């Protein structure tokens, strides 16, 4: 007989999977609506009321498009590329604490699939595997433009992963833990890390744009230079997986930013409301997703505001500016904590 704890975890995995895909799907709708608002247009307004069924129409179109696999491609790797890219995007949500713990039949269940003590390392490890999906997609296509796009995309992701990893070391010095739940809980009472690590947050945010291939770092897909980037030869739902995974990455990146720098599900005075455990958890989940939706909007706002970098500018920013700034942030944080502990 399945225990209450295990059953709750299985349900949480299914619900989280559905929520992630739904938010990613409607992020495509929100992207077009935000772009339309900023450009004084209407955006999608034909499929359903206010265009709300547009993501379903787009998904159906992808499924029913002709499936093409180039004869000269490596068919197994050609299929594995987008599958791996999508899988790694979904796996990162496993260690994100989506809210406080709830109580079911006297059993306390955290709203987190897996609370491992190396949660932050898990996220960086899984995200780094996504590079292989891009490389496999470009190389297996046997197309020089796809290969060029995959090399540029993977070098961009690897370069910015270094600065991103260095930017969170200041938080680790403060909290002394790699567990995302512990990092969130240590920010309770408005002790958000954004106040102690503003430089680390800025670096992490910029690197998140590059990791998600979002403008102004979307050179991996810029049509004017690379025809279509690493997915030039892809069609139907294989192309859809590449494009859809980027919106999943944007959602998860926003969730991680909220956990690391903005207190996760914490909000000022929430603990003073005297709510029961389950009511407190519900309010915490609402607060968490409100913060996440704000950053998703911010990702979209920047895309339609700032022009694209040249590739040399992109690499110079990563290696010559962000990495030195991240190292300086580590030394400043370490020096301050050393000085503080000697007082």
C-alpha positions in Angstrom: 0.0 0.0 0.0 1.4 3.4 -1.0 2.0 5.7 1.9 0.5 9.2 2.1 3.8 10.8 1.7 4.7 8.9 -1.5 1.3 9.3 -3.0 1.4 13.1 -2.3 4.9 13.2 -4.0 3.6 11.4 -7.1 0.6 13.8 -7.3 3.0 16.8 -6.8 5.2 15.5 -9.7 2.2 15.2 -12.0 0.7 18.6 -11.0 4.1 20.3 -11.4 4.6 18.7 -14.8 1.2 20.0 -16.0 1.7 23.4 -14.5 5.1 23.8 -16.0 3.9 22.9 -19.5 0.8 25.1 -19.1 2.8 28.1 -18.0 5.4 27.6 -20.8 2.6 27.2 -23.4 0.8 30.4 -22.3 4.2 32.2 -22.0 4.2 32.1 -25.8 0.8 33.8 -25.8 1.9 36.3 -23.2 5.1 37.0 -25.2 3.1 38.0 -28.2 0.6 40.0 -26.2 3.4 41.9 -24.4 5.1 42.5 -27.7 1.9 43.8 -29.2 1.3 46.1 -26.2 4.9 47.6 -26.5 4.5 48.0 -30.2 0.9 49.4 -30.1 -0.7 46.3 -31.7 -3.4 43.8 -30.7 -1.6 40.5 -30.8 -3.4 37.2 -31.0 -7.1 37.7 -31.0 -8.7 35.1 -33.3 -8.3 31.7 -31.6 -10.9 31.9 -28.8 -11.8 34.9 -26.7 -9.0 37.4 -26.6 -6.9 34.8 -28.4 -6.6 32.6 -25.3 -6.7 29.4 -27.4 -3.7 30.5 -29.5 -1.2 28.2 -27.7 -3.5 25.2 -28.4 -3.7 26.2 -32.1 0.1 26.6 -32.3 0.6 23.2 -30.6 -1.8 21.5 -32.9 -0.1 23.1 -35.9 3.2 21.7 -34.7 1.9 18.2 -34.2 0.3 18.1 -37.7 3.1 19.6 -39.7 5.1 17.3 -42.0 7.8 15.3 -40.2 11.1 15.7 -42.0 14.4 14.0 -41.1 17.2 14.8 -43.6 18.6 11.7 -45.3 22.2 12.7 -44.5 21.5 13.2 -40.8 22.3 10.8 -38.0 18.7 9.9 -37.3 19.1 8.6 -33.7 21.0 11.7 -32.5 18.7 13.9 -34.6 15.8 12.7 -32.5 17.8 12.7 -29.2 18.8 16.3 -29.5 15.4 18.1 -28.9 14.4 15.3 -26.5 17.4 15.8 -24.3 17.0 19.6 -24.4 13.4 19.4 -23.2 14.1 16.7 -20.6 16.8 18.8 -18.9 14.5 21.8 -18.9 11.8 19.9 -17.1 14.2 18.1 -14.6 15.4 21.4 -13.0 12.0 22.0 -11.4 12.5 19.0 -9.1 14.5 20.8 -6.4 12.6 24.1 -6.4 10.5 24.7 -3.3 7.2 25.9 -4.6 5.7 26.7 -1.2 5.8 25.9 2.5 4.9 22.4 3.8 1.3 21.2 3.9 -0.3 18.7 6.3 -2.4 15.7 5.0 -3.7 13.2 7.6 -1.1 14.3 10.1 1.7 13.9 7.6 3.9 16.9 6.8 4.6 17.1 3.1 6.9 19.8 1.6 5.8 21.3 -1.7 9.0 20.3 -3.3 9.7 17.1 -5.3 13.2 16.5 -3.8 14.8 18.5 -1.0 18.4 17.5 -1.5 21.2 19.3 0.3 23.0 20.0 -3.0 20.0 21.4 -4.8 21.8 24.3 -6.3 24.6 22.0 -7.7 21.8 19.8 -9.1 20.3 22.7 -11.1 23.7 23.7 -12.5 24.5 20.1 -13.4 21.2 19.5 -15.2 21.3 22.8 -17.0 24.8 22.1 -18.3 23.5 18.8 -19.8 21.2 20.9 -22.0 24.2 22.0 -24.0 24.5 18.5 -25.3 21.0 18.6 -26.7 21.9 21.8 -28.7 25.2 20.3 -29.9 23.5 17.0 -30.9 20.8 18.8 -32.8 23.3 20.9 -34.8 25.8 18.2 -35.4 23.4 15.4 -36.3 21.7 17.6 -38.9 24.8 17.4 -41.2 24.2 21.0 -42.1 27.1 23.5 -41.8 24.7 26.3 -40.7 23.2 24.1 -38.0 26.6 23.1 -36.8 27.7 26.8 -36.7 24.6 27.7 -34.8 25.1 24.9 -32.3 28.7 25.8 -31.7 27.8 29.5 -31.1 24.9 28.5 -28.8 26.9 26.0 -26.7 29.9 28.4 -26.4 27.5 31.1 -25.2 25.8 28.8 -22.6 29.1 27.5 -21.3 30.6 31.0 -21.0 27.7 32.4 -19.1 27.4 29.3 -16.9 30.8 30.2 -15.4 29.7 33.7 -14.4 26.4 32.4 -13.2 28.0 29.8 -10.9 30.4 32.3 -9.5 27.6 34.8 -8.9 25.8 32.5 -6.3 28.9 31.9 -4.2 28.2 35.1 -2.3 24.8 33.6 -1.3 26.5 30.3 -0.3 28.9 32.3 1.9 25.9 33.9 3.7 23.7 30.8 4.0 26.2 28.0 4.2 23.9 25.7 2.4 23.2 24.4 -1.2 19.6 23.5 -0.4 17.2 25.8 -2.1 14.6 25.3 0.7 17.1 26.3 3.4 18.2 29.3 1.3 14.5 30.3 1.1 13.8 29.8 4.8 16.9 31.8 5.8 15.4 34.8 4.0 12.2 34.8 6.1 11.2 38.1 7.7 12.2 40.2 4.6 15.9 39.2 4.9 16.0 38.7 1.2 19.4 38.1 -0.4 18.8 40.9 -3.0 19.7 43.4 -0.2 23.0 41.6 0.6 23.9 40.5 -2.9 22.7 43.1 -5.4 25.8 42.6 -7.7 25.4 38.8 -7.5 21.7 39.2 -8.5 22.5 41.5 -11.5 25.1 39.0 -12.8 22.8 36.0 -12.3 20.0 37.8 -14.1 22.1 38.7 -17.1 23.4 35.1 -17.2 19.9 33.8 -17.0 19.0 35.8 -20.2 22.0 34.2 -22.0 21.2 30.7 -20.7 17.6 30.9 -22.0 18.8 32.3 -25.4 16.6 35.4 -24.7 17.2 38.7 -26.4 19.6 40.5 -26.3 21.5 37.1 -26.2 19.5 35.3 -28.8 22.3 35.0 -31.3 21.9 31.2 -31.3 18.7 31.7 -33.3 19.1 35.0 -35.2 17.7 34.3 -38.6 19.6 37.0 -40.4 22.9 35.5 -39.7 22.3 31.7 -39.3 19.2 31.0 -41.3 17.6 29.3 -38.2 20.4 28.5 -35.9 21.0 25.0 -34.5 17.5 23.8 -35.4 17.5 24.8 -39.1 16.8 21.3 -40.3 14.0 20.6 -37.7 10.3 20.6 -38.3 7.1 19.6 -36.7 7.1 18.8 -33.0 10.9 18.3 -32.9 11.3 22.0 -33.7 8.5 22.6 -31.2 10.4 20.9 -28.4 13.5 23.2 -29.0 11.3 26.3 -29.0 9.1 25.1 -26.1 12.0 24.1 -23.9 13.3 27.7 -23.9 10.0 28.9 -22.3 10.3 26.1 -19.8 13.9 27.4 -19.1 12.5 30.9 -18.7 9.9 29.8 -16.2 12.4 27.7 -14.1 15.0 30.5 -14.3 12.5 32.9 -12.8 11.6 30.4 -10.1 15.3 30.0 -9.2 15.9 33.8 -9.1 12.9 34.2 -6.8 14.3 31.4 -4.5 17.9 32.7 -4.4 17.3 36.5 -4.1 13.7 37.3 -3.4 12.8 35.1 -0.5 10.9 32.4 -2.5 7.4 32.1 -0.9 8.2 34.7 1.8 6.5 38.0 2.0 6.5 40.8 4.7 4.2 40.1 7.6 2.9 36.8 6.2 3.8 35.0 9.4 1.9 37.5 11.5 -1.4 36.7 9.9 -2.0 33.6 12.1 -2.9 31.3 9.3 -3.1 27.5 9.7 -0.5 25.4 8.1 -2.4 24.6 4.8 -3.7 28.1 4.5 -0.2 29.5 5.0 1.1 27.1 2.3 -1.6 28.2 -0.1 -0.8 31.9 0.4 2.9 31.1 0.1 2.4 29.4 -3.3 0.4 32.4 -4.6 3.1 34.7 -3.5 5.8 32.5 -5.1 4.1 32.4 -8.5 3.3 36.1 -8.4 7.0 36.8 -8.1 7.8 34.3 -10.9 5.2 35.8 -13.2 6.8 39.2 -12.6 10.2 38.0 -13.8 8.6 36.2 -16.8 7.1 39.5 -17.8 10.5 41.2 -17.2 12.2 38.6 -19.6 9.6 39.5 -22.2 9.8 43.3 -21.6 13.6 43.2 -22.1 13.3 41.2 -25.3 11.2 43.9 -27.0 13.2 46.8 -25.6 17.0 46.1 -26.0 18.6 45.4 -29.4 20.7 42.2 -30.0 24.4 42.1 -29.2 27.0 41.2 -31.8 28.7 37.9 -31.0 32.0 39.5 -30.0 30.2 41.8 -27.7 28.3 38.9 -26.1 31.5 36.9 -25.4 33.4 40.0 -24.2 30.6 40.7 -21.7 30.7 37.2 -20.4 34.5 36.7 -20.1 35.9 40.2 -19.5 33.1 41.8 -17.5 30.8 39.4 -15.7 33.4 36.8 -14.6 35.7 39.5 -13.1 32.7 41.2 -11.4 31.6 37.8 -10.0 35.1 37.2 -8.6 35.1 40.7 -7.1 31.7 40.0 -5.5 33.1 36.8 -3.9 36.1 38.6 -2.4 34.0 41.6 -1.2 31.4 39.2 0.4 34.2 37.1 2.0 35.9 40.2 3.3 32.8 41.6 4.8 31.8 38.4 6.5 35.3 38.0 7.9 35.2 41.6 9.2 31.7 41.1 10.6 32.7 37.9 12.5 35.8 39.5 14.1 33.7 42.3 15.7 
